[in-house]
Amino acid sequence: MHVGFTDDPVRATVRVQIVDDPDAADFAVTDDAATDEPSACALAPTTRLVAIAEQPAATDPVIYLSHDDGGGADYRIFVRSNSFTARDAAALLVGASDRHAPITTASIGSRS
């Protein structure tokens, strides 16, 4: 699956807001957890790979990522990570989401 990004909210097919409160987020990524879960990053038959395309195809989601709601965000993300950017988290959320399934929170264990 590919996703793209735009700085133009009119071109976006999905709006993602960066929030400062994990409780306000649909998806949170942190890497300051005290312990790692052994199976947290295990591949499964349902695993989907998501790539960011510089020039997305007409059928690919195009994400507008911002700190303000600006007309209604489709998703809200919280990111406090040394290894993931807000852009990475937005791509992962949009690429892996199924609008009919609930979104869950991910926590990435600390990395040295």
N, C-alpha and C positions, 0 to 999 in steps of 0.2 A: 504494500500500500504506500502511496506517496501523498504527501500534503505539501502545500505551499504557503507562503506568507505574503502579506501585502501591508503597506503603510496607508492604504486607501480603504477606509471602512465601507465604501460603496462597492468595492470589488470583492469584499469578503463574503464567503458563504457561511463562515462560522466566526463568532466573536468570542474571544477569551479574555477575561479580565484577571489581572494579577492582583491578589488581595494580600493584606498584611496579617490576617487572622486565619489560622488553619480551620477554625470552626465555621468560617464563612465560605470555605472552599468546597468545590465538588471533588477536587483532586489535590492531594498534598504530597510533596516530595521533600523528605528530609534525609540527611545522612549523618545525623548526630545521635542516632540511637545507640544505646549502651551495648546491645548484643545484635548479632546477625542471626537471621532465621535461615537454617541450612537449605531449605527448599524455596526461599523467596525468589530466586532468579532462575529456577529450573525451567527448562523448556517442556512444553506439553503439546499434545496434538493440536490444541486450539490456539497455539501461539501464533501471533501475527507480527510480522516485521514492518516497521514504519520508517520511511525515509523522507527527508526534506528535499523537495525538488526546487531547483532554482527557477525553472519554468514549468509549473505544473500543467498537466493535461486539463482539458476542459471539464473532465469528470472528477478531477481530484478536489478535495476540500481546500479552500483558500482561507487562511486564518488571519484575522486582524487581532493583534495582541496589544493590550494597553492596560494602564493602571486605572483608568476611569471607566465607568459603566457605559457612558456615551450612547445611550439608546437601547440598552438591554443586552447584556452578555448572555451567550448560550451556556458558557461554562465559566467557572471561577477556579483559579489555581493558586496554591500557596507553595512557594519554593524557598527552601533554606538548605542549600547544598553546595558542596565544593566540586561536585562532579556533574550536576545537571544545571542547565540554564532554564529560565522561564520558557524560552523558545523550545528547548528539548521537551520540557514537560507538556507544553501545549500540543506539540506534534504527537507525542505519545498518547495523550488523552483523546485527541480528535481522531487519530488513526486507529486507536484500539476501541473506541467507543461504539456502542450499538445503541442508538437512541431509544431502543425498547428495553434495554437492560440497565439496572442501577450501576452507578459509578462507585468504585470503592477507593479507599485511601491506600497509598503505597508508602512504605517507609524503607529507606535504604540504610543498612547498617553502616557504622563508621568505617572509613577506609583510611589506611595509613599511606 
